[in-house]
Amino acid sequence: MNTRAQHLEAFGRLLDIMDDLREKCPWDRKQTFESLRHLTIEETYELADAILDNDVEEIKKETGDLLLHMVFYAKLGSELSPEEGGYDIADALHAICDKLVERHPHIYGDVKADDEETVKANWEKLKLKEGKKSVLEGVPRSLPSLVKAYRVQDKVRGVGFDWDNAGQVWDKVQEELGELREELDAAQPDEGRVADEFGDVMFALINYARFVEVNPDEALERTTRRFMGRFQHLEEAVRADGKDLADMSLAEMDVYWERAKVALRS
C-alpha cells in the first residue's frame, strides 16, 4: 500500500491536472455545476454497479472518477468571488473534517457510545442542535423513491420514532395489504386511492426490510438482475430453437423460463 506522503502526492497530481484541463481543454472550460450534475449522478450509479458486481478493480476506477468530479466542483468553486460564496478544495476538506469531528463526540469528546444505534441517534441530535429544523432536511429530494423511503425511515428511527419489533411491522404490512385489497374490490375503485394504498404497502415493506436487516434497494436490484439474466437466457434458447417469442404462447415461454432458472441456478 502507498504511504501517506504518496497519497498526498497523488491527490496533488490530480489537482494539477484539473488546473491544466480547466485552462486548456475546451470541454472542461465549458463545464458548470449544472452541466456536471447529471454526469456525477451517472458516475455514482456506475460505482453502485461495480459494488453490486463485487468488482474491486472497477470500484477503484469509479472511485477515481468520482474523486475527479469532487475536485472539479472545488475548482469551479474557486473561480467564484467571495460574494458568490467562493471556496476551494481546502475549504471543502476542512468543512467535512470539522463536521466529522463535531459529529463524533464519542471519539473526539467525552460522550459515550458503545453501539451503532447510539452513534446514529447522537448524529441526528447534533444536526438538530446545529440549527436544522427537521431530521429529514438531509434527505435529497431527487433520491429514487425506494431509497428515499428507506432513508426517511432510518432517520426518524435515529430520534426514537420507530416500531418496537419486526412483528409489529409485519402486522402493518398485512394491514396495508388488506386496505389495498379492499380498495381494489370496491365497485368502482378510485385510481388515486389504489395508488395511495399501493404506496402504503411498499412503505410498510421497506420498513419491514429494515427490521430484518435487508437493504430493499439492493434486494430489488438483485431480483431484477436475476430476472433479466433468466429472460435473456430464455431469449437465447428460443432463438437457438429457431422460434420467435412473438409467436409463442405464455405456456410455451414458461417452459423455457423454467429451463433458464435451472440452468442459471446450476
GULUMPA-385474 format. One record per residue (C-alpha): chain; x, y, z; residue number from 1. Coordinates in Angstrom, 3 decimals, padded with zeros to 6 digits, always signed. Example, Ala and Ser with C-alpha at 12.3 -4.5 7.8 and 13.67 -1.06 7.14 Angstrom:
rec c->A&east->+012.300&north->-004.500&up->+007.800&k->1
rec c->A&east->+013.670&north->-001.060&up->+007.140&k->2
end
This chain:
rec c->A&east->+000.000&north->+000.000&up->+000.000&k->1
rec c->A&east->+001.109&north->+003.579&up->-000.622&k->2
rec c->A&east->+002.299&north->+005.804&up->+002.210&k->3
rec c->A&east->+000.515&north->+008.935&up->+003.418&k->4
rec c->A&east->+003.082&north->+011.039&up->+001.523&k->5
rec c->A&east->+002.266&north->+009.118&up->-001.664&k->6
rec c->A&east->-001.451&north->+009.667&up->-001.065&k->7
rec c->A&east->-000.885&north->+013.413&up->-000.818&k->8
rec c->A&east->+001.358&north->+013.374&up->-003.894&k->9
rec c->A&east->-001.311&north->+011.567&up->-005.939&k->10
rec c->A&east->-004.003&north->+013.994&up->-004.783&k->11
rec c->A&east->-001.775&north->+016.932&up->-005.651&k->12
rec c->A&east->-001.215&north->+015.433&up->-009.092&k->13
rec c->A&east->-004.983&north->+015.305&up->-009.653&k->14
rec c->A&east->-005.314&north->+018.943&up->-008.586&k->15
rec c->A&east->-002.567&north->+019.955&up->-011.026&k->16
rec c->A&east->-004.206&north->+018.038&up->-013.884&k->17
rec c->A&east->-007.546&north->+019.670&up->-013.059&k->18
rec c->A&east->-005.918&north->+023.098&up->-013.280&k->19
rec c->A&east->-004.457&north->+022.195&up->-016.690&k->20
rec c->A&east->-007.738&north->+020.867&up->-018.034&k->21
rec c->A&east->-009.754&north->+023.852&up->-016.863&k->22
rec c->A&east->-007.289&north->+026.199&up->-018.549&k->23
rec c->A&east->-006.531&north->+024.335&up->-021.779&k->24
rec c->A&east->-009.331&north->+021.875&up->-022.637&k->25
rec c->A&east->-012.369&north->+023.362&up->-024.453&k->26
rec c->A&east->-014.740&north->+020.782&up->-022.945&k->27
rec c->A&east->-013.502&north->+021.281&up->-019.386&k->28
rec c->A&east->-013.562&north->+025.076&up->-019.739&k->29
rec c->A&east->-017.225&north->+024.886&up->-020.713&k->30
rec c->A&east->-018.436&north->+022.935&up->-017.669&k->31
rec c->A&east->-020.534&north->+024.372&up->-014.838&k->32
rec c->A&east->-022.026&north->+022.993&up->-011.613&k->33
rec c->A&east->-025.245&north->+022.351&up->-013.512&k->34
rec c->A&east->-023.652&north->+020.645&up->-016.524&k->35
rec c->A&east->-021.678&north->+018.260&up->-014.312&k->36
rec c->A&east->-024.640&north->+017.296&up->-012.128&k->37
rec c->A&east->-026.104&north->+014.564&up->-014.361&k->38
rec c->A&east->-022.625&north->+013.212&up->-015.102&k->39
rec c->A&east->-021.899&north->+012.918&up->-011.378&k->40
rec c->A&east->-025.160&north->+011.036&up->-010.856&k->41
rec c->A&east->-024.213&north->+008.681&up->-013.691&k->42
rec c->A&east->-020.765&north->+008.068&up->-012.190&k->43
rec c->A&east->-022.360&north->+007.339&up->-008.816&k->44
rec c->A&east->-024.581&north->+004.684&up->-010.371&k->45
rec c->A&east->-021.574&north->+003.187&up->-012.162&k->46
rec c->A&east->-019.834&north->+002.880&up->-008.791&k->47
rec c->A&east->-023.010&north->+001.299&up->-007.380&k->48
rec c->A&east->-022.986&north->-001.258&up->-010.234&k->49
rec c->A&east->-019.352&north->-002.121&up->-009.549&k->50
rec c->A&east->-020.137&north->-002.653&up->-005.863&k->51
rec c->A&east->-023.068&north->-004.939&up->-006.691&k->52
rec c->A&east->-020.811&north->-006.880&up->-009.070&k->53
rec c->A&east->-018.158&north->-007.102&up->-006.325&k->54
rec c->A&east->-015.660&north->-005.925&up->-008.960&k->55
rec c->A&east->-012.875&north->-004.369&up->-006.882&k->56
rec c->A&east->-010.878&north->-003.239&up->-009.911&k->57
rec c->A&east->-013.930&north->-001.417&up->-011.275&k->58
rec c->A&east->-014.688&north->+000.046&up->-007.830&k->59
rec c->A&east->-011.180&north->+001.522&up->-007.859&k->60
rec c->A&east->-011.745&north->+003.097&up->-011.274&k->61
rec c->A&east->-015.145&north->+004.508&up->-010.377&k->62
rec c->A&east->-013.800&north->+005.880&up->-007.094&k->63
rec c->A&east->-011.258&north->+007.807&up->-009.152&k->64
rec c->A&east->-013.973&north->+009.086&up->-011.472&k->65
rec c->A&east->-015.986&north->+010.417&up->-008.532&k->66
rec c->A&east->-012.900&north->+011.989&up->-006.977&k->67
rec c->A&east->-012.337&north->+013.813&up->-010.255&k->68
rec c->A&east->-015.868&north->+015.202&up->-010.064&k->69
rec c->A&east->-015.360&north->+016.401&up->-006.487&k->70
rec c->A&east->-012.120&north->+018.129&up->-007.478&k->71
rec c->A&east->-013.898&north->+019.647&up->-010.491&k->72
rec c->A&east->-016.633&north->+021.120&up->-008.268&k->73
rec c->A&east->-013.975&north->+022.565&up->-005.975&k->74
rec c->A&east->-012.200&north->+024.071&up->-008.982&k->75
rec c->A&east->-015.449&north->+025.719&up->-010.079&k->76
rec c->A&east->-015.955&north->+026.979&up->-006.541&k->77
rec c->A&east->-012.509&north->+028.556&up->-006.515&k->78
rec c->A&east->-013.466&north->+030.625&up->-009.570&k->79
rec c->A&east->-016.331&north->+032.311&up->-007.721&k->80
rec c->A&east->-015.880&north->+035.593&up->-005.892&k->81
rec c->A&east->-016.181&north->+035.776&up->-002.083&k->82
rec c->A&east->-019.550&north->+037.458&up->-002.563&k->83
rec c->A&east->-020.707&north->+034.469&up->-004.601&k->84
rec c->A&east->-019.608&north->+032.052&up->-001.868&k->85
rec c->A&east->-016.334&north->+031.066&up->-003.472&k->86
rec c->A&east->-014.389&north->+028.187&up->-001.932&k->87
rec c->A&east->-011.530&north->+025.876&up->-002.833&k->88
rec c->A&east->-010.662&north->+022.232&up->-002.200&k->89
rec c->A&east->-009.055&north->+023.021&up->+001.158&k->90
rec c->A&east->-012.233&north->+024.758&up->+002.332&k->91
rec c->A&east->-014.303&north->+021.728&up->+001.328&k->92
rec c->A&east->-011.932&north->+019.299&up->+003.029&k->93
rec c->A&east->-011.731&north->+021.312&up->+006.239&k->94
rec c->A&east->-015.519&north->+021.623&up->+006.277&k->95
rec c->A&east->-016.031&north->+017.853&up->+006.167&k->96
rec c->A&east->-013.229&north->+017.284&up->+008.691&k->97
rec c->A&east->-014.786&north->+019.785&up->+011.098&k->98
rec c->A&east->-018.192&north->+018.153&up->+010.674&k->99
rec c->A&east->-016.813&north->+014.675&up->+011.313&k->100
rec c->A&east->-015.084&north->+015.812&up->+014.498&k->101
rec c->A&east->-018.224&north->+017.607&up->+015.713&k->102
rec c->A&east->-020.493&north->+014.674&up->+014.862&k->103
rec c->A&east->-018.268&north->+012.106&up->+016.627&k->104
rec c->A&east->-018.052&north->+013.342&up->+020.228&k->105
rec c->A&east->-017.614&north->+009.706&up->+021.308&k->106
rec c->A&east->-014.242&north->+009.803&up->+019.507&k->107
rec c->A&east->-013.167&north->+013.439&up->+019.874&k->108
rec c->A&east->-015.068&north->+014.331&up->+023.049&k->109
rec c->A&east->-016.359&north->+012.812&up->+026.251&k->110
rec c->A&east->-019.652&north->+011.310&up->+025.002&k->111
rec c->A&east->-020.037&north->+007.545&up->+025.389&k->112
rec c->A&east->-021.416&north->+005.460&up->+022.530&k->113
rec c->A&east->-020.792&north->+001.721&up->+022.505&k->114
rec c->A&east->-023.093&north->+000.699&up->+019.646&k->115
rec c->A&east->-024.104&north->+001.814&up->+016.167&k->116
rec c->A&east->-027.620&north->+002.887&up->+017.110&k->117
rec c->A&east->-026.362&north->+005.258&up->+019.813&k->118
rec c->A&east->-023.914&north->+006.783&up->+017.338&k->119
rec c->A&east->-026.711&north->+007.358&up->+014.779&k->120
rec c->A&east->-029.041&north->+008.806&up->+017.417&k->121
rec c->A&east->-026.335&north->+011.213&up->+018.606&k->122
rec c->A&east->-025.659&north->+012.199&up->+014.984&k->123
rec c->A&east->-029.274&north->+013.229&up->+014.391&k->124
rec c->A&east->-029.493&north->+015.116&up->+017.704&k->125
rec c->A&east->-026.319&north->+017.034&up->+016.884&k->126
rec c->A&east->-027.740&north->+018.009&up->+013.490&k->127
rec c->A&east->-030.797&north->+019.493&up->+015.185&k->128
rec c->A&east->-028.560&north->+021.422&up->+017.597&k->129
rec c->A&east->-026.716&north->+022.856&up->+014.586&k->130
rec c->A&east->-029.900&north->+024.622&up->+013.535&k->131
rec c->A&east->-031.672&north->+022.109&up->+011.331&k->132
rec c->A&east->-035.430&north->+022.263&up->+011.880&k->133
rec c->A&east->-036.066&north->+018.647&up->+010.895&k->134
rec c->A&east->-034.137&north->+015.386&up->+010.957&k->135
rec c->A&east->-035.417&north->+014.914&up->+007.409&k->136
rec c->A&east->-033.714&north->+018.015&up->+005.972&k->137
rec c->A&east->-030.734&north->+015.980&up->+004.833&k->138
rec c->A&east->-032.769&north->+013.649&up->+002.613&k->139
rec c->A&east->-032.205&north->+014.730&up->-001.020&k->140
rec c->A&east->-035.413&north->+015.482&up->-002.908&k->141
rec c->A&east->-034.099&north->+013.793&up->-006.047&k->142
rec c->A&east->-033.354&north->+010.435&up->-004.408&k->143
rec c->A&east->-035.122&north->+007.473&up->-006.060&k->144
rec c->A&east->-038.362&north->+006.866&up->-004.179&k->145
rec c->A&east->-037.419&north->+003.466&up->-002.755&k->146
rec c->A&east->-034.094&north->+004.747&up->-001.426&k->147
rec c->A&east->-035.757&north->+007.904&up->-000.103&k->148
rec c->A&east->-038.343&north->+005.884&up->+001.848&k->149
rec c->A&east->-035.583&north->+003.801&up->+003.420&k->150
rec c->A&east->-033.546&north->+006.874&up->+004.368&k->151
rec c->A&east->-036.569&north->+008.678&up->+005.839&k->152
rec c->A&east->-037.436&north->+005.685&up->+007.993&k->153
rec c->A&east->-033.832&north->+005.288&up->+009.106&k->154
rec c->A&east->-033.542&north->+008.951&up->+010.030&k->155
rec c->A&east->-036.692&north->+009.111&up->+012.160&k->156
rec c->A&east->-035.519&north->+005.926&up->+013.842&k->157
rec c->A&east->-032.488&north->+007.898&up->+014.988&k->158
rec c->A&east->-034.714&north->+010.073&up->+017.200&k->159
rec c->A&east->-036.783&north->+007.156&up->+018.506&k->160
rec c->A&east->-039.762&north->+007.284&up->+016.111&k->161
rec c->A&east->-039.945&north->+003.617&up->+015.211&k->162
rec c->A&east->-041.669&north->+000.307&up->+015.844&k->163
rec c->A&east->-040.528&north->-001.866&up->+018.738&k->164
rec c->A&east->-040.114&north->-005.102&up->+016.820&k->165
rec c->A&east->-040.388&north->-006.761&up->+013.410&k->166
rec c->A&east->-043.659&north->-008.491&up->+014.330&k->167
rec c->A&east->-045.428&north->-005.148&up->+014.655&k->168
rec c->A&east->-044.158&north->-004.065&up->+011.248&k->169
rec c->A&east->-045.252&north->-007.322&up->+009.637&k->170
rec c->A&east->-048.732&north->-006.790&up->+011.066&k->171
rec c->A&east->-048.664&north->-003.333&up->+009.474&k->172
rec c->A&east->-047.741&north->-004.887&up->+006.119&k->173
rec c->A&east->-050.736&north->-007.202&up->+006.381&k->174
rec c->A&east->-052.987&north->-004.294&up->+007.369&k->175
rec c->A&east->-051.882&north->-002.246&up->+004.366&k->176
rec c->A&east->-052.327&north->-005.214&up->+002.024&k->177
rec c->A&east->-055.864&north->-005.600&up->+003.337&k->178
rec c->A&east->-056.631&north->-001.939&up->+002.698&k->179
rec c->A&east->-055.263&north->-002.230&up->-000.845&k->180
rec c->A&east->-057.356&north->-005.337&up->-001.466&k->181
rec c->A&east->-060.439&north->-003.572&up->-000.093&k->182
rec c->A&east->-059.940&north->-000.620&up->-002.445&k->183
rec c->A&east->-059.380&north->-002.912&up->-005.436&k->184
rec c->A&east->-062.535&north->-004.878&up->-004.601&k->185
rec c->A&east->-064.682&north->-001.755&up->-004.465&k->186
rec c->A&east->-067.490&north->-001.476&up->-007.029&k->187
rec c->A&east->-065.669&north->+001.461&up->-008.611&k->188
rec c->A&east->-062.016&north->+001.514&up->-007.460&k->189
rec c->A&east->-060.604&north->+005.020&up->-007.233&k->190
rec c->A&east->-057.293&north->+005.198&up->-009.119&k->191
rec c->A&east->-055.837&north->+007.725&up->-006.699&k->192
rec c->A&east->-056.817&north->+005.663&up->-003.664&k->193
rec c->A&east->-055.410&north->+002.490&up->-005.233&k->194
rec c->A&east->-052.098&north->+004.270&up->-005.855&k->195
rec c->A&east->-052.058&north->+005.579&up->-002.280&k->196
rec c->A&east->-052.775&north->+002.157&up->-000.797&k->197
rec c->A&east->-050.159&north->+000.540&up->-003.026&k->198
rec c->A&east->-047.632&north->+003.123&up->-001.846&k->199
rec c->A&east->-048.558&north->+002.338&up->+001.770&k->200
rec c->A&east->-047.863&north->-001.354&up->+001.143&k->201
rec c->A&east->-044.454&north->-000.580&up->-000.330&k->202
rec c->A&east->-043.585&north->+001.813&up->+002.501&k->203
rec c->A&east->-044.521&north->-000.829&up->+005.069&k->204
rec c->A&east->-042.467&north->-003.489&up->+003.272&k->205
rec c->A&east->-039.447&north->-001.181&up->+003.185&k->206
rec c->A&east->-039.937&north->-000.623&up->+006.908&k->207
rec c->A&east->-040.034&north->-004.371&up->+007.458&k->208
rec c->A&east->-036.861&north->-004.780&up->+005.413&k->209
rec c->A&east->-035.026&north->-002.561&up->+007.915&k->210
rec c->A&east->-036.101&north->-004.765&up->+010.776&k->211
rec c->A&east->-034.871&north->-007.953&up->+009.104&k->212
rec c->A&east->-031.655&north->-006.168&up->+008.056&k->213
rec c->A&east->-032.267&north->-006.273&up->+004.318&k->214
rec c->A&east->-031.475&north->-003.273&up->+002.144&k->215
rec c->A&east->-034.617&north->-003.138&up->-000.033&k->216
rec c->A&east->-032.932&north->-001.298&up->-002.893&k->217
rec c->A&east->-030.134&north->-003.865&up->-003.110&k->218
rec c->A&east->-032.607&north->-006.737&up->-002.735&k->219
rec c->A&east->-034.782&north->-005.413&up->-005.560&k->220
rec c->A&east->-031.708&north->-004.797&up->-007.718&k->221
rec c->A&east->-030.557&north->-008.402&up->-007.244&k->222
rec c->A&east->-034.025&north->-009.723&up->-008.057&k->223
rec c->A&east->-034.260&north->-007.536&up->-011.173&k->224
rec c->A&east->-030.821&north->-008.631&up->-012.354&k->225
rec c->A&east->-031.756&north->-012.268&up->-011.743&k->226
rec c->A&east->-034.953&north->-011.813&up->-013.775&k->227
rec c->A&east->-033.025&north->-010.125&up->-016.604&k->228
rec c->A&east->-030.455&north->-012.920&up->-016.681&k->229
rec c->A&east->-033.158&north->-015.591&up->-016.841&k->230
rec c->A&east->-035.142&north->-013.772&up->-019.512&k->231
rec c->A&east->-032.074&north->-013.199&up->-021.696&k->232
rec c->A&east->-031.222&north->-016.895&up->-021.316&k->233
rec c->A&east->-034.813&north->-017.669&up->-022.397&k->234
rec c->A&east->-034.444&north->-015.414&up->-025.446&k->235
rec c->A&east->-031.192&north->-017.111&up->-026.486&k->236
rec c->A&east->-032.710&north->-020.571&up->-026.091&k->237
rec c->A&east->-035.783&north->-019.607&up->-028.117&k->238
rec c->A&east->-033.613&north->-018.216&up->-030.916&k->239
rec c->A&east->-031.420&north->-021.329&up->-030.836&k->240
rec c->A&east->-034.544&north->-023.425&up->-031.448&k->241
rec c->A&east->-035.486&north->-021.252&up->-034.423&k->242
rec c->A&east->-038.557&north->-019.795&up->-032.749&k->243
rec c->A&east->-039.897&north->-016.264&up->-032.263&k->244
rec c->A&east->-041.159&north->-015.066&up->-028.881&k->245
rec c->A&east->-043.907&north->-013.061&up->-030.582&k->246
rec c->A&east->-045.398&north->-016.295&up->-031.960&k->247
rec c->A&east->-045.263&north->-018.266&up->-028.709&k->248
rec c->A&east->-047.922&north->-018.702&up->-026.050&k->249
rec c->A&east->-047.216&north->-017.875&up->-022.424&k->250
rec c->A&east->-047.290&north->-021.603&up->-021.593&k->251
rec c->A&east->-044.598&north->-022.273&up->-024.218&k->252
rec c->A&east->-042.443&north->-019.423&up->-022.906&k->253
rec c->A&east->-042.871&north->-020.702&up->-019.368&k->254
rec c->A&east->-041.189&north->-023.987&up->-020.357&k->255
rec c->A&east->-038.109&north->-022.047&up->-021.462&k->256
rec c->A&east->-038.331&north->-019.890&up->-018.331&k->257
rec c->A&east->-038.153&north->-022.931&up->-016.054&k->258
rec c->A&east->-035.196&north->-024.257&up->-018.040&k->259
rec c->A&east->-033.448&north->-020.906&up->-017.637&k->260
rec c->A&east->-033.987&north->-020.970&up->-013.862&k->261
rec c->A&east->-032.434&north->-024.425&up->-013.636&k->262
rec c->A&east->-029.526&north->-023.543&up->-015.952&k->263
rec c->A&east->-028.602&north->-020.335&up->-014.164&k->264
rec c->A&east->-029.053&north->-021.848&up->-010.712&k->265
rec c->A&east->-026.553&north->-024.590&up->-011.580&k->266
end
